[in-house]
Structure formats: C-alpha cells, structure tokens
Amino acid sequence: MVLNTRTRKIAVGGLMIALALLLPQVIHLIGGSDLGKYLLPMHIPVLLGGMLLGPVYGLVIGLISPLLSSFLTQMPPVLILPFMVIELAAYGFMGGLLYKTFNLRKRKAGAVICLVLSMLFGRLSNMLALFIATDFLKISKLGAVYAVNATVSGVVGILIQLLLIPALLYVLEKTGKREI
C-alpha cells in the first residue's frame, strides 16, 4: 500500500512531535532537569521536521511540541512556555522555508546554513517576544538577560544540532528517504 504525500507528512510530523516529547524526557532521566537547557533536545526534531516537511509542518511541530510537553510533563514550565512556543515555531517554519522553498538542500553546506539562519531567526523571535513581554509587564532588562543566558547555556546543544541534523539528512538522502 502506497501512502500519499500528505499522509506521509502527517505521519512523519507526528513522529517528530513524539521525538520532541521523548528526547527531553530521556535527557532529564540521564542528567536531571537542568541538562535539557544545555542540550536543547526538543529543538532537534522541530528543526529536522521543518527541513524534511516544509515551513507549515515545521511551524505546527514547533507549536504543538512544547505545548503538549508542558501539558503532559510540566516541562517547559508555564512561565517560559509562550517564549519557547514562539522560538520553536520560528525554528520549524524557517527551517522548512529555507531548506525546502529556497532549495538549500541542493547546496553542499545547505543544511548547516539553514540551521544557522533558522537558529538566528528563532532566537531573535524569542528575544522580541521577551522584550515585548517585559515591556508589557514592566520588568526591566529581564528579556535581555534571559535571551543571553539561554543562548550561552545552549551552545553545546547548538553544536550538537549543527553536527547531528546534517548527518541525519545525509543518511536519509543516501537511503532515499529524504523526499517526503
């Protein structure tokens, strides 16, 4: 039985959401709850999902994953949930937009370029949301401090993403499974 493209995309999108829920749990079991903010495990399936499935599916994966995770596991905590939703939705959307729409997959370093630009877009979206929220709530300088701390603490996770995701895309390409 051959599945149509939409069904395949929904199935792979569901798999990416499941991975976005499971990876943080595994990381927290191994190294405690703080390890997640260093390794950024939820970001990997969101970025990969956007790059494999396109901007709309990437956006949806980025929206649903932290919401569902927070509902089921209380991680991320409610206070940072809106900012994480915005950041991950931006990652998934921009990853799909750059990789699929602008054909970065055809370039040798296309996956890395796509990841770097998607991460910048996601972090800038997060910072903008933080600045708007801190201005609205009249909390001075919280936005800048949080954004810098989140970026600095996530350097290891960013490096893992830059190594792992292009490798996964390469393997998918070589096995003929990249086109969904």
N, C-alpha and C positions, 0 to 999 in steps of 0.2 A: 504494500500500500504506500503510495507516494503522498506525502503531505504537501499542501500548498504552501507558498511562501509566508503568508500571513500566519497560518497555524504554526509553522516552524519558528517564526519570530516570537510569537506569544509563548511558545514552549521554552525557547532559549531565554527570553526575558524573565519568565518565571524561575528558571534555573539561576539566573544572575541575582534575582531578589533572594532566593533561598541561600545562595552563597553569601550574599551581603548580610544575611541574618546569622549564618553559621560561622563564618570566619571570625567575627569578633568574639563569639562565644568560645571558640577553641583558643584564641589568643588569651582571653581572660582566664580560662581554666589553666593555661600553661603559666602565665606570668602575672596574674592579678589584673584588676580593672585599669590600672594606670598604663599597662603595656599597650593598650589599644590606641591611646593618644600619640604614642611614638611610632607604631607600625601602620596605623590607618588601614586596618583590614577591610573595612566596608567600602573604601574608595576603589579597590581593585575591581570587584565585579561591576561597579557602576561605570567606571571608565571603559572597561572591556565591553560591557553591554552596549554602551553608546557607540563604540568603534565598530562593533560587529553588526549592530542592528539599525543604526542611524539616529538622528537627533531626537525624533519624537519618542522612540522607545527608550533611548538613553535618559531623556528628561523624566519619563514615567518611572523608570527604575530608580533614578535619583530621588524622586519624590516619595515613592512608596517605601523604599528600603528603610530609611531612618524612622519614618512614622510607624511602620509595622514593628520594627525593632524596639522602639520606645514603648509601644503598647504592650508587647509581649515580654520584654526583659527589663524595662525601665532604663535602657541604655540606647541612645543618649538620654541624659536627664532632660526633663521638660524645659529647664531654663535655657539650654543650648540647642534644643531640638529645632526651633524655627531657623536658626542660623545654619545648622547642619543640613536641613532640608534644602535651603537655598543654595548652599555650596555644592551639594551632591547633585542636585538637579542641573546646576550650571555645568558641572563636570560631564555628566551624561549627555547633555544637549550639545555642548561644544565639542566633545569627543566625537560624537556622531556627525556633527556638521562638518568638522574639519576632515575627518578620516574618510567618510563616505562621500559627502557632497563635493568637497574640494579635491577629492582624489589623492589625498596624501598617502594612501596605501600604495600608490604606484611608485613612490619615491623610496630610495634606499633607507633614509633616516626618517621616513614619513611618520612612523609610529611614535618615535621619540619627539619629533617636532609637534605632533598632535598632542601628545601628553603634556609637554611643557606649556603649550599655549592653553590647553584646557585647564591645567592646574592654575595658571595665572588668572584665567577668567573666573574660575571657581573661587579662588582666594579673594579676588577683587570684588566679586559679588557678595561674598561673606563680609568683607570689610565694609562695603557700602551699607549692607543691612545692619551691621553693628553700629555704624556711625548714625544711621537714621534712628535706630532704637535708643541709643544712648542720648541722642539729642531730644528725642520724644520723651524719654524717661528722666531727662535732666541728670544723667550720670556722667560726670566729666571724665574724659580720657579712658574710660573702660574699653571702648571699641578698639582704639589703637593698641593698647596693652594686650588685649585678648588676641587680636589678629597677629601681632608679632609673636606672642608666646605660642600660639597654635602652629604657626609656620616653623618656628625654630624647633619646637618639640617634635614636629612631624618630618624632619629632614631624613631620618632613617626610613620612614615609610615612603617618602617621595623617591628615594633611591631604589627601594625595593620595587616600586611601581615602574620606574624607568628601566629596570632590568627584567622584571617578570613579564609585564604586559607585551612588550615587543617579542619576547621569546615565545610566549603563548600564541601570538598572532603568526609568528613564523612557523610554528609547529602546525597550526591549523591550516596555513597555506600549503605546507608540504604534504599534508594528508588530504588536501582537497576539501576541507570542511569550513574554510573561512567565509565562503559566499553563502549567506543565509537568505 
